Amino acid sequence: MSRNPLSVSGNRSPSLRWVGRLAGMCIALAAAAPASASASEADAPARLVFSPYAMKTQKHGTIAAEEAFLEVPRRHREPDGPRIRLRVVRLPATGGDGRTAPVVYLAGGPGGSGFGTALGPRWPVFDRVRREADVLLLDQRGTDFSEMPPECPHAHRFDDTRPLQRDAALAALRDTAASCIAQWREAGVDLDAYTTAESADDIEDLRRAMGLPRISLWGMSYGTHLALATLRRHGPGLERVVLMGTEGPDDTIKLPLTADALLAELAVVAREQGFDDLQGAVRRVLEAVRRQPVEAGSPMHGGRKVVIGEYDAKIAIANALGRRSTQRMLPLLLREAEAGDYALLAGFVLMMRESLGTFRAMPLAMDIASGQSPQHRALAEAQARDSLFGDALNFPFPELADGLGLIDLGESFRGPLRSDVPVLFISGTLDGRTPPANARALLPGFSQGRQLLVRGASHDNELWLGNADIAANIAGFLAGRPLAVEALDVPLPTFVTRKADL
């Protein structure tokens, strides 16, 4: 899934949360219809009132901001029913001509925090954009300060003394997810309220509560999926849209051969840095642990040991390919494993297993609701038969969702999109989570669509910070200026060559 918590912006499926942690250590037709399309001004949400707020960033000081809370229907088709309280932090514009529409930032995941993203290393890009317009940091329903459902007390702990077996692991994870769903429902959580369609209607309510004729959207990863749903449902209220790492309406499940293609590209870079035959190394390591699973201790886990099997290695390597911080470690990990030292791979595997075994309500419900078309699922299954990693890139989806009883938004939600709203697609050539092909497939439907290719960027911070002109182009596009360039370069990954450098 493109939604895996890979960074402060989030990135979603359970199988991918471990990647971000490793980096830190070193619709049905009715549901598709715009809920408020015919709403009158008399039906508009209460006017949003902001209060001063001191936003303390991690490394860029305290920013004078404003905070407000927006109440939205838990289900927009039931406007008089229960409500959800959403948090919005406004970064007032520090420049511009006052005519540029306010920009709503949509974090990835699902489950990432818009507010949290701006606190970290990506702050300079937010600072550049607010030179043109107000920036609104929205915590989507079910995230951070916007009424996050309770944690699930159920988790699956894999047996460290046994290699992970795909079918047994899938059954165990489905049982765990079913137990979590039952627990949430008993606690009164309306899981069917956590869909991208409902979140898109929240954004429209935000626009109306602020009395704005139009807003612009700026999304990363899953945030682009939400932005596109908002464009489909509430296009007249949008001025411009920026999509970084595009996840289209039918891209929740990734195409497995994406990982193989990225491995081939990284092999070229690795060869120039003394790591020959990266693809062959992956094949040899996978074959070795298929023939004989190995036990290894992870220094990152205090020497904790785990037995690594082929499917363990497939999940760990396929998912680590998508992000710069883990891409950099892979060649050394493989070289060490071929020499009989599986310690680095053990660390990857243990974090992957720990992440797989836990679920959060909002990301689980959102992913299942977005789903996939029969055609996309069939294509993913066909590609899995040809991929070096099989179906590990998406595991445990899409099968995990089968039979859990959560809502699916249907084909009208996932169908083709057409729009005259200006949209900027920003893609990294080394992004294994939301590859440039996703944006290319959508572009024909956008009469004012533009693409900015960032050569050398993955699904990580360099897609934001690797070249100062990235932020300048985002800000300029949102202000209505023509795109200055169609491609930019960022430095290629520098691979770790010694454990001491980790």
MARTOR-204527 format. One record per residue (C-alpha): chain; residue in one letter; x negated, y, z negated. Coordinates in nm, 2 decimals, always signed. Layout:
% MARTOR-204527
kette rest u v w
A A X Y Z
...
This chain:
% MARTOR-204527
kette rest u v w
A M +0.00 +0.00 +0.00
A S -0.12 +0.34 +0.06
A R -0.01 +0.43 -0.28
A N -0.28 +0.32 -0.51
A P -0.42 +0.52 -0.80
A L -0.76 +0.58 -0.63
A S -0.81 +0.92 -0.76
A V -0.67 +1.20 -0.97
A S -0.40 +1.24 -0.70
A G -0.31 +0.88 -0.74
A N -0.28 +0.59 -0.51
A R -0.05 +0.33 -0.58
A S -0.02 -0.05 -0.58
A P -0.12 -0.24 -0.89
A S -0.40 -0.41 -0.70
A L -0.56 -0.07 -0.64
A R -0.56 +0.10 -0.98
A W -0.88 -0.07 -1.07
A V -1.07 +0.11 -0.79
A G -1.01 +0.45 -0.95
A R -1.11 +0.32 -1.29
A L -1.44 +0.18 -1.14
A A -1.52 +0.52 -0.99
A G -1.47 +0.68 -1.32
A M -1.70 +0.43 -1.49
A C -2.00 +0.50 -1.26
A I +1.75 +0.32 +0.24
A A +2.06 +0.23 +0.30
A L +2.23 +0.47 +0.55
A A +2.41 +0.64 +0.27
A A +2.09 +0.70 +0.09
A A +1.93 +0.84 +0.40
A A +2.19 +1.12 +0.43
A P +2.07 +1.45 +0.28
A A +2.23 +1.47 -0.05
A S +2.26 +1.85 -0.06
A A +2.29 +1.92 +0.31
A S +2.63 +2.08 +0.27
A A +2.58 +2.23 -0.08
A S +2.70 +2.58 -0.12
A E +2.52 +2.85 -0.31
A A +2.78 +2.80 -0.58
A D +2.64 +2.45 -0.62
A A +2.28 +2.56 -0.64
A P +2.08 +2.45 -0.94
A A +2.03 +2.70 -1.22
A R +1.77 +2.97 -1.14
A L +1.42 +2.85 -1.25
A V +1.26 +3.07 -1.52
A F +0.88 +3.05 -1.55
A S +0.68 +3.13 -1.87
A P +0.31 +3.21 -1.90
A Y +0.09 +2.90 -1.92
A A -0.28 +2.86 -1.98
A M -0.40 +2.58 -1.75
A K -0.73 +2.44 -1.87
A T -0.92 +2.27 -1.59
A Q -1.19 +2.01 -1.65
A K -1.48 +2.22 -1.52
A H -1.34 +2.55 -1.38
A G -1.22 +2.72 -1.69
A T -0.87 +2.83 -1.79
A I -0.64 +2.95 -1.52
A A -0.35 +3.19 -1.58
A A -0.05 +3.00 -1.46
A E +0.32 +2.97 -1.52
A E +0.54 +2.68 -1.63
A A +0.90 +2.59 -1.58
A F +1.13 +2.29 -1.62
A L +1.39 +2.20 -1.35
A E +1.69 +1.98 -1.43
A V +1.80 +1.76 -1.14
A P +2.06 +1.49 -1.11
A R +1.93 +1.15 -1.19
A R +2.11 +1.04 -0.88
A H +2.18 +1.32 -0.64
A R +2.50 +1.15 -0.51
A E +2.63 +1.19 -0.87
A P +2.57 +1.56 -0.94
A D +2.78 +1.55 -1.26
A G +2.60 +1.25 -1.39
A P +2.29 +1.22 -1.61
A R +2.00 +1.45 -1.54
A I +1.62 +1.44 -1.53
A R +1.39 +1.72 -1.63
A L +1.10 +1.79 -1.40
A R +0.79 +2.00 -1.48
A V +0.66 +2.27 -1.24
A V +0.34 +2.47 -1.28
A R +0.31 +2.78 -1.06
A L -0.03 +2.91 -0.96
A P +0.05 +3.27 -0.86
A A -0.11 +3.39 -0.54
A T -0.43 +3.58 -0.57
A G -0.42 +3.72 -0.22
A G -0.22 +3.70 +0.11
A D +0.03 +3.94 +0.26
A G +0.33 +3.81 +0.05
A R +0.50 +3.66 +0.35
A T +0.36 +3.31 +0.33
A A +0.60 +3.06 +0.18
A P +0.52 +2.91 -0.16
A V +0.34 +2.57 -0.13
A V +0.46 +2.27 -0.32
A Y +0.18 +2.02 -0.39
A L +0.28 +1.65 -0.39
A A +0.04 +1.41 -0.55
A G -0.03 +1.05 -0.44
A G +0.03 +0.72 -0.61
A P +0.33 +0.70 -0.64
A G +0.28 +0.79 -1.00
A G +0.01 +1.06 -0.96
A S +0.04 +1.40 -1.13
A G +0.05 +1.72 -0.92
A F -0.06 +1.91 -1.22
A G -0.33 +1.66 -1.31
A T -0.48 +1.67 -0.96
A A -0.55 +2.04 -0.98
A L -0.73 +2.01 -1.32
A G -1.01 +1.80 -1.18
A P -1.28 +1.83 -0.91
A R -1.03 +1.92 -0.64
A W -0.95 +2.26 -0.80
A P -1.15 +2.46 -0.55
A V -0.91 +2.36 -0.28
A F -0.61 +2.47 -0.48
A D -0.79 +2.80 -0.56
A R -0.85 +2.86 -0.19
A V -0.49 +2.79 -0.10
A R -0.36 +3.03 -0.36
A R -0.54 +3.31 -0.20
A E -0.26 +3.29 +0.06
A A +0.05 +3.19 -0.14
A D +0.19 +3.07 -0.47
A V +0.11 +2.70 -0.53
A L +0.36 +2.49 -0.71
A L +0.23 +2.18 -0.89
A L +0.52 +1.95 -0.92
A D +0.52 +1.64 -1.14
A Q +0.75 +1.41 -0.95
A R +1.03 +1.23 -1.14
A G +0.89 +0.96 -1.36
A T +0.54 +1.10 -1.37
A D +0.33 +1.28 -1.64
A F +0.55 +1.56 -1.79
A S +0.86 +1.47 -1.59
A E +1.03 +1.21 -1.81
A M +0.80 +0.91 -1.75
A P +0.98 +0.59 -1.83
A P +0.83 +0.39 -2.13
A E +0.54 +0.16 -2.08
A C +0.62 -0.21 -2.02
A P +0.52 -0.43 -2.31
A H +0.47 -0.73 -2.08
A A +0.14 -0.79 -1.90
A H -0.01 -1.09 -1.73
A R -0.36 -1.19 -1.84
A F -0.54 -1.40 -1.59
A D -0.75 -1.69 -1.72
A D -1.12 -1.57 -1.70
A T -1.23 -1.94 -1.68
A R -1.04 -2.00 -1.36
A P -1.05 -1.85 -1.01
A L -0.74 -1.66 -0.90
A Q -0.51 -1.88 -0.69
A R -0.29 -1.67 -0.46
A D +0.04 -1.85 -0.49
A A +0.01 -1.91 -0.87
A A -0.09 -1.55 -0.92
A L +0.20 -1.42 -0.71
A A +0.45 -1.63 -0.92
A A +0.30 -1.51 -1.24
A L +0.31 -1.14 -1.14
A R +0.67 -1.17 -1.01
A D +0.77 -1.31 -1.35
A T +0.59 -1.03 -1.53
A A +0.75 -0.77 -1.30
A A +1.10 -0.93 -1.37
A S +1.03 -0.91 -1.74
A C +0.94 -0.54 -1.71
A I +1.25 -0.47 -1.51
A A +1.47 -0.64 -1.77
A Q +1.29 -0.44 -2.05
A W +1.34 -0.11 -1.87
A R +1.70 -0.17 -1.80
A E +1.76 -0.27 -2.16
A A +1.60 +0.06 -2.25
A G +1.84 +0.25 -2.03
A V +1.60 +0.32 -1.74
A D +1.79 +0.36 -1.41
A L +1.53 +0.21 -1.18
A D +1.74 +0.28 -0.87
A A +1.70 +0.65 -0.94
A Y +1.32 +0.62 -0.87
A T +1.31 +0.64 -0.49
A T +1.14 +0.87 -0.24
A A +1.48 +0.98 -0.12
A E +1.58 +1.10 -0.47
A S +1.24 +1.28 -0.50
A A +1.29 +1.45 -0.17
A D +1.62 +1.58 -0.29
A D +1.44 +1.71 -0.60
A I +1.22 +1.92 -0.38
A E +1.52 +2.07 -0.21
A D +1.67 +2.15 -0.55
A L +1.34 +2.32 -0.65
A R +1.36 +2.54 -0.34
A R +1.72 +2.64 -0.42
A A +1.65 +2.69 -0.79
A M +1.38 +2.94 -0.69
A G +1.60 +3.12 -0.44
A L +1.36 +3.06 -0.16
A P +1.47 +3.05 +0.20
A R +1.18 +2.81 +0.28
A I +0.89 +2.64 +0.11
A S +0.58 +2.46 +0.25
A L +0.47 +2.12 +0.15
A W +0.11 +1.99 +0.09
A G +0.08 +1.62 +0.02
A M -0.20 +1.36 -0.03
A S -0.16 +0.99 +0.03
A Y +0.18 +0.88 -0.11
A G +0.26 +1.26 -0.13
A T +0.26 +1.26 +0.25
A H +0.52 +0.98 +0.24
A L +0.74 +1.20 +0.02
A A +0.67 +1.51 +0.23
A L +0.79 +1.33 +0.54
A A +1.10 +1.21 +0.37
A T +1.17 +1.57 +0.26
A L +1.12 +1.69 +0.62
A R +1.37 +1.43 +0.75
A R +1.63 +1.52 +0.48
A H +1.58 +1.89 +0.44
A G +1.38 +2.01 +0.74
A P +1.55 +2.35 +0.77
A G +1.42 +2.45 +0.43
A L +1.05 +2.38 +0.52
A E +0.81 +2.64 +0.67
A R +0.50 +2.42 +0.72
A V +0.36 +2.09 +0.61
A V +0.01 +1.97 +0.54
A L -0.05 +1.59 +0.52
A M -0.38 +1.46 +0.39
A G -0.43 +1.09 +0.44
A T -0.09 +1.02 +0.61
A E +0.14 +0.75 +0.49
A G +0.43 +0.74 +0.74
A P +0.78 +0.63 +0.66
A D +0.69 +0.26 +0.75
A D +0.33 +0.26 +0.62
A T +0.39 +0.14 +0.26
A I +0.24 -0.20 +0.36
A K -0.10 -0.17 +0.51
A L -0.21 -0.34 +0.83
A P -0.48 -0.60 +0.72
A L -0.71 -0.55 +1.02
A T -0.76 -0.19 +0.89
A A -1.00 -0.34 +0.64
A D -1.19 -0.53 +0.91
A A -1.22 -0.23 +1.13
A L -1.35 -0.02 +0.84
A L -1.60 -0.28 +0.74
A A -1.74 -0.28 +1.10
A E -1.78 +0.10 +1.08
A L -1.95 +0.09 +0.75
A A -2.18 -0.18 +0.88
A V -2.32 +0.06 +1.13
A V -2.39 +0.32 +0.85
A A -2.53 +0.06 +0.62
A R -2.77 -0.08 +0.88
A E -2.94 +0.26 +0.91
A Q -3.00 +0.25 +0.53
A G -3.16 -0.09 +0.53
A F -2.85 -0.31 +0.47
A D -2.84 -0.54 +0.78
A D -2.53 -0.74 +0.88
A L -2.28 -0.61 +0.62
A Q -2.00 -0.80 +0.80
A G -2.20 -1.12 +0.79
A A -2.28 -1.07 +0.42
A V -1.91 -1.05 +0.34
A R -1.84 -1.37 +0.53
A R -2.12 -1.55 +0.36
A V -2.02 -1.44 +0.01
A L -1.65 -1.53 +0.07
A E -1.76 -1.87 +0.20
A A -1.99 -1.93 -0.09
A V -1.72 -1.87 -0.36
A R -1.47 -2.07 -0.15
A R -1.69 -2.37 -0.16
A Q -1.79 -2.32 -0.52
A P -1.64 -2.06 -0.75
A V -1.91 -1.89 -0.96
A E -1.91 -1.77 -1.32
A A -2.07 -1.43 -1.38
A G -2.08 -1.17 -1.66
A S -1.99 -0.81 -1.60
A P -2.22 -0.55 -1.77
A M -1.94 -0.30 -1.73
A H -1.73 -0.53 -1.96
A G -1.99 -0.60 -2.23
A G -2.11 -0.91 -2.05
A R -1.76 -1.06 -2.03
A K -1.76 -1.36 -1.80
A V -1.52 -1.45 -1.52
A V -1.50 -1.73 -1.27
A I -1.48 -1.57 -0.92
A G -1.30 -1.75 -0.64
A E -1.25 -1.66 -0.28
A Y -0.92 -1.48 -0.32
A D -1.07 -1.28 -0.61
A A -1.35 -1.16 -0.38
A K -1.11 -1.09 -0.09
A I -0.89 -0.86 -0.30
A A -1.19 -0.68 -0.46
A I -1.38 -0.62 -0.14
A A -1.09 -0.53 +0.08
A N -0.96 -0.27 -0.16
A A -1.30 -0.13 -0.25
A L -1.36 -0.05 +0.12
A G -1.12 +0.24 +0.13
A R -1.29 +0.48 -0.10
A R -1.63 +0.65 -0.10
A S -1.72 +0.58 -0.46
A T -1.67 +0.20 -0.42
A Q -1.79 +0.19 -0.06
A R -2.13 +0.30 -0.18
A M -2.17 +0.00 -0.41
A L -2.06 -0.27 -0.17
A P -2.38 -0.34 +0.02
A L -2.58 -0.38 -0.30
A L -2.30 -0.59 -0.45
A L -2.32 -0.83 -0.15
A R -2.69 -0.84 -0.14
A E -2.71 -0.92 -0.51
A A -2.44 -1.19 -0.47
A E -2.62 -1.35 -0.18
A A -2.93 -1.37 -0.40
A G -2.72 -1.54 -0.67
A D -2.64 -1.24 -0.89
A Y -2.26 -1.19 -0.91
A A -2.26 -0.94 -1.19
A L -2.14 -0.64 -0.98
A L -1.87 -0.84 -0.81
A A -1.76 -0.97 -1.16
A G -1.70 -0.61 -1.27
A F -1.49 -0.54 -0.96
A V -1.29 -0.86 -1.01
A L -1.22 -0.81 -1.38
A M -1.09 -0.46 -1.32
A M -0.88 -0.58 -1.03
A R -0.73 -0.86 -1.24
A E -0.65 -0.62 -1.53
A S -0.48 -0.38 -1.30
A L -0.28 -0.65 -1.12
A G -0.13 -0.77 -1.44
A T +0.04 -0.45 -1.55
A F +0.33 -0.25 -1.40
A R +0.48 +0.10 -1.44
A A +0.84 +0.17 -1.36
A M +0.81 +0.47 -1.12
A P +0.54 +0.33 -0.89
A L +0.70 -0.02 -0.88
A A +1.05 +0.11 -0.80
A M +0.92 +0.36 -0.55
A D +0.72 +0.11 -0.35
A I +0.99 -0.15 -0.34
A A +1.25 +0.11 -0.23
A S +1.03 +0.24 +0.05
A G +0.97 -0.12 +0.16
A Q +0.89 -0.21 +0.52
A S +1.07 -0.27 +0.84
A P +1.10 -0.64 +0.96
A Q +0.88 -0.54 +1.25
A H +0.60 -0.39 +1.04
A R +0.61 -0.68 +0.80
A A +0.58 -0.93 +1.08
A L +0.29 -0.73 +1.22
A A +0.11 -0.73 +0.89
A E +0.17 -1.11 +0.85
A A +0.03 -1.17 +1.20
A Q -0.28 -0.95 +1.13
A A -0.34 -1.13 +0.80
A R -0.40 -1.45 +1.00
A D -0.68 -1.28 +1.19
A S -0.83 -1.07 +0.91
A L -1.14 -1.17 +0.72
A F -0.94 -1.08 +0.40
A G -0.61 -1.25 +0.49
A D -0.33 -1.07 +0.31
A A -0.54 -0.95 +0.02
A L -0.53 -0.59 +0.11
A N -0.16 -0.56 +0.01
A F -0.14 -0.83 -0.26
A P +0.09 -0.88 -0.44
A F +0.31 -0.70 -0.20
A P +0.54 -0.74 +0.00
A E +0.63 -1.08 -0.15
A L +0.64 -0.94 -0.51
A A +0.95 -0.74 -0.42
A D +1.15 -1.03 -0.29
A G +1.42 -1.12 -0.53
A L +1.36 -0.85 -0.80
A G +1.69 -0.69 -0.73
A L +1.57 -0.33 -0.68
A I +1.71 -0.10 -0.42
A D +1.57 -0.08 -0.06
A L +1.62 +0.25 +0.12
A G +1.67 +0.08 +0.46
A E +1.58 +0.13 +0.82
A S +1.72 +0.48 +0.85
A F +1.46 +0.59 +0.59
A R +1.18 +0.42 +0.78
A G +1.28 +0.51 +1.13
A P +1.11 +0.74 +1.38
A L +1.07 +1.11 +1.29
A R +1.11 +1.41 +1.51
A S +1.07 +1.77 +1.40
A D +0.98 +2.12 +1.52
A V +0.83 +2.21 +1.18
A P +0.46 +2.28 +1.21
A V +0.27 +1.99 +1.06
A L -0.11 +1.95 +1.01
A F -0.23 +1.59 +0.98
A I -0.57 +1.56 +0.81
A S -0.74 +1.22 +0.84
A G -1.07 +1.07 +0.74
A T -1.24 +0.83 +0.98
A L -1.36 +0.61 +0.70
A D -1.03 +0.60 +0.51
A G -0.92 +0.24 +0.46
A R -0.60 +0.33 +0.28
A T -0.43 +0.58 +0.52
A P -0.63 +0.55 +0.84
A P -0.61 +0.81 +1.13
A A -0.40 +0.56 +1.33
A N -0.11 +0.64 +1.09
A A -0.12 +1.01 +1.19
A R -0.17 +0.93 +1.56
A A +0.15 +0.72 +1.56
A L +0.36 +1.00 +1.41
A L +0.22 +1.29 +1.62
A P +0.43 +1.25 +1.93
A G +0.74 +1.32 +1.72
A F +0.62 +1.66 +1.61
A S +0.63 +1.93 +1.87
A Q +0.41 +2.15 +1.66
A G +0.20 +1.88 +1.51
A R -0.18 +1.92 +1.49
A Q -0.45 +1.68 +1.38
A L -0.77 +1.76 +1.19
A L -1.01 +1.47 +1.19
A V -1.27 +1.46 +0.91
A R -1.55 +1.25 +1.04
A G -1.72 +1.04 +0.77
A A -1.44 +1.10 +0.50
A S -1.27 +0.82 +0.31
A H -0.97 +0.82 +0.08
A D -1.17 +1.02 -0.18
A N -1.29 +1.36 -0.28
A E -1.50 +1.42 +0.03
A L -1.17 +1.44 +0.23
A W -1.11 +1.75 +0.01
A L -1.46 +1.88 -0.07
A G -1.70 +1.74 +0.18
A N -1.69 +2.04 +0.40
A A -1.58 +2.39 +0.29
A D -1.39 +2.44 +0.62
A I -1.14 +2.17 +0.51
A A -0.99 +2.40 +0.25
A A -1.01 +2.70 +0.48
A N -0.82 +2.52 +0.75
A I -0.55 +2.40 +0.50
A A -0.51 +2.76 +0.37
A G -0.51 +2.91 +0.72
A F -0.26 +2.67 +0.85
A L -0.02 +2.73 +0.56
A A -0.06 +3.10 +0.62
A G +0.04 +3.05 +0.99
A R -0.30 +3.10 +1.15
A P -0.40 +2.87 +1.44
A L -0.62 +2.57 +1.35
A A -0.98 +2.67 +1.40
A V -1.11 +2.33 +1.49
A E -0.98 +1.98 +1.56
A A -1.27 +1.79 +1.39
A L -1.51 +1.84 +1.10
A D -1.80 +1.64 +0.96
A V -1.88 +1.54 +0.61
A P -2.20 +1.36 +0.50
A L -2.18 +0.99 +0.55
A P -2.19 +0.76 +0.24
A T -2.53 +0.71 +0.08
A F -2.54 +0.35 -0.04
A V -2.67 +0.25 -0.38
A T -2.98 +0.05 -0.34
A R -3.06 -0.04 -0.71
A K -2.85 -0.13 -1.01
A A -3.04 +0.14 -1.20
A D -2.88 +0.40 -0.97
A L -2.52 +0.30 -1.05
